[in-house]
Amino acid sequence: MIWEIDSTQSHVLFSVRVLSVTVTKGRFKSLRGHLSIDEVNPGNSWVEAEVDAASIDTSNWLRDTHLRSPSFFAVRRSPIISFQSTTVEQNSDSTYRLAGNLTLRGITKPATFTIERNASEADSSTCRLTARGKINRRDFGLGQSLLLRFAAGRTVDIEIGMVAVRHATEPGEALVTAE
């Protein structure tokens, strides 16, 4: 079954330790994409999602401007952060391991997320998922100045709260209407 990510109800949160004392938290305001969930064979499931890098928000205008610069997300050169799954494995009734390719700043690296599917009715038109993962910011060239190499932690924690809406038709199927 094909689902479309509802960008008005979904979010991407991140946090990174700074100076081993504090944690900087933020979010990306723009998440969109599609996913397919195969209840019988979860290995056939997939996700394609992207965010606008410029939608970053840490509640600090100066920091956000710096994060959009070539030192971090380079939003003019690489405006989209994307994820495309490669494998889905079911861990339990409601948890999955999702592996795929994350592209950030034009650099593609493998990334893994633990997905928790929130309980819902079997015939519901919405699906709620929570994904959690970690990336090494240096793998993507984020904040490579000498000061930032020591001030900001390497590991970035990511949490994605996703609401998806079921498509009326599967791709390739015609929508039949009565006249």
C-alpha positions as CSV (number, residue, x, y, z in Angstrom):
1,M,0.0,0.0,0.0
2,I,1.4,3.4,-1.0
3,W,1.3,6.3,1.5
4,E,2.2,10.0,1.1
5,I,3.9,11.8,3.9
6,D,1.7,14.6,5.3
7,S,4.2,17.5,5.6
8,T,1.8,19.5,7.8
9,Q,1.8,16.8,10.5
10,S,5.3,15.4,10.2
11,H,8.7,16.7,11.5
12,V,12.4,16.0,11.5
13,L,14.2,16.8,14.8
14,F,17.9,16.7,15.5
15,S,20.2,17.3,18.4
16,V,24.0,17.5,18.7
17,R,26.2,17.9,21.8
18,V,28.2,21.2,21.9
19,L,31.4,21.6,24.1
20,S,30.4,18.4,25.9
21,V,28.2,20.6,28.1
22,T,25.1,21.5,26.2
23,V,22.9,20.2,23.5
24,T,21.8,22.2,20.5
25,K,18.4,21.1,19.2
26,G,16.6,22.0,16.0
27,R,14.2,20.8,13.3
28,F,13.6,20.9,9.6
29,K,10.2,22.3,8.8
30,S,9.8,20.6,5.4
31,L,9.4,16.8,5.1
32,R,7.8,15.1,2.1
33,G,7.8,11.8,0.3
34,H,6.2,8.5,-0.2
35,L,6.4,5.0,1.4
36,S,5.1,1.6,0.8
37,I,4.2,-0.8,3.6
38,D,3.8,-4.4,2.8
39,E,2.1,-6.0,5.8
40,V,2.7,-9.6,4.6
41,N,6.4,-9.2,3.5
42,P,8.0,-6.1,5.2
43,G,11.1,-6.6,3.1
44,N,9.1,-5.3,0.1
45,S,8.4,-2.0,1.9
46,W,10.3,1.1,1.0
47,V,10.6,4.9,1.8
48,E,11.6,7.9,-0.3
49,A,11.7,11.2,1.6
50,E,13.3,14.6,1.4
51,V,13.5,17.8,3.3
52,D,14.5,21.3,2.2
53,A,17.8,22.1,3.9
54,A,16.9,25.8,4.1
55,S,14.0,24.9,6.4
56,I,16.3,24.4,9.3
57,D,15.2,26.0,12.5
58,T,17.1,26.1,15.8
59,S,15.2,29.1,17.2
60,N,18.3,31.2,16.7
61,W,18.4,33.3,13.5
62,L,22.2,33.8,13.5
63,R,22.9,30.1,14.1
64,D,20.4,29.1,11.4
65,T,22.0,31.5,8.9
66,H,25.4,29.9,9.7
67,L,23.9,26.4,9.3
68,R,22.6,27.3,5.8
69,S,26.1,28.5,4.8
70,P,28.7,26.5,2.8
71,S,30.3,25.6,6.2
72,F,27.3,23.4,7.0
73,F,24.4,22.5,4.8
74,A,25.4,24.6,1.7
75,V,21.7,25.2,0.9
76,R,22.4,27.1,-2.4
77,R,24.5,24.2,-3.8
78,S,22.6,21.3,-2.2
79,P,19.0,22.5,-1.3
80,I,17.6,19.0,-0.7
81,I,18.4,16.4,1.9
82,S,17.1,13.0,0.7
83,F,16.7,9.5,2.0
84,Q,16.0,6.4,-0.1
85,S,15.6,3.0,1.6
86,T,17.5,-0.1,0.6
87,T,16.2,-2.6,3.1
88,V,13.4,-3.0,5.7
89,E,13.5,-5.7,8.3
90,Q,10.8,-6.4,10.9
91,N,12.1,-6.6,14.5
92,S,8.8,-7.1,16.3
93,D,5.1,-6.5,15.6
94,S,5.6,-2.8,15.6
95,T,9.3,-2.1,15.1
96,Y,11.5,-2.2,12.0
97,R,15.0,-1.6,11.0
98,L,15.2,0.7,8.0
99,A,18.5,1.0,6.1
100,G,19.1,3.3,3.1
101,N,21.1,6.1,1.5
102,L,21.1,9.5,3.0
103,T,22.2,12.3,0.7
104,L,23.3,15.6,2.4
105,R,25.5,18.3,0.8
106,G,25.7,16.1,-2.3
107,I,27.4,13.3,-0.3
108,T,25.6,10.0,0.0
109,K,26.3,7.6,2.9
110,P,24.4,4.7,4.4
111,A,22.1,5.5,7.3
112,T,20.0,3.2,9.5
113,F,16.8,4.0,11.5
114,T,14.7,2.2,14.0
115,I,11.1,2.6,13.0
116,E,8.2,2.3,15.4
117,R,4.8,2.0,13.9
118,N,2.2,3.5,16.2
119,A,-1.0,1.5,16.7
120,S,-3.8,2.2,14.4
121,E,-6.8,0.5,12.9
122,A,-6.1,-1.9,10.0
123,D,-8.2,0.0,7.5
124,S,-7.2,3.5,8.7
125,S,-6.4,6.1,6.1
126,T,-3.4,7.4,8.1
127,C,-0.3,5.8,9.4
128,R,1.9,7.1,12.2
129,L,5.6,6.2,12.4
130,T,8.5,7.4,14.5
131,A,12.1,6.9,13.2
132,R,15.2,7.3,15.3
133,G,18.8,7.2,14.1
134,K,22.3,8.7,14.4
135,I,24.7,10.0,11.8
136,N,28.3,11.2,12.0
137,R,28.2,14.9,10.8
138,R,31.8,14.6,9.6
139,D,30.8,11.9,7.1
140,F,28.8,14.7,5.3
141,G,31.3,17.5,5.7
142,L,29.2,19.4,8.2
143,G,31.1,22.0,10.3
144,Q,34.7,21.1,9.3
145,S,36.4,24.3,10.6
146,L,39.0,23.8,13.3
147,L,36.9,25.3,16.0
148,L,33.8,23.3,15.1
149,R,35.7,20.0,14.8
150,F,36.3,20.3,18.6
151,A,33.3,22.2,19.8
152,A,30.5,20.2,18.2
153,G,30.0,16.5,18.7
154,R,30.4,14.1,15.8
155,T,27.1,12.3,16.4
156,V,23.8,13.9,15.5
157,D,20.7,12.3,16.8
158,I,17.7,12.3,14.5
159,E,14.1,11.7,15.3
160,I,11.4,11.8,12.6
161,G,7.7,11.9,13.5
162,M,5.8,11.0,10.4
163,V,2.1,10.9,9.5
164,A,1.3,9.4,6.2
165,V,-1.9,9.3,4.3
166,R,-3.0,6.4,2.1
167,H,-3.3,7.0,-1.6
168,A,-6.7,6.5,-3.2
169,T,-5.0,4.4,-5.9
170,E,-1.8,2.5,-6.4
171,P,0.6,3.9,-8.9
172,G,-0.3,2.7,-12.4
173,E,-4.0,2.2,-11.5
174,A,-6.6,4.3,-13.1
175,L,-9.0,6.2,-10.9
176,V,-12.5,5.1,-12.0
177,T,-15.3,7.6,-11.7
178,A,-19.0,7.2,-12.3
179,E,-20.6,9.5,-14.9
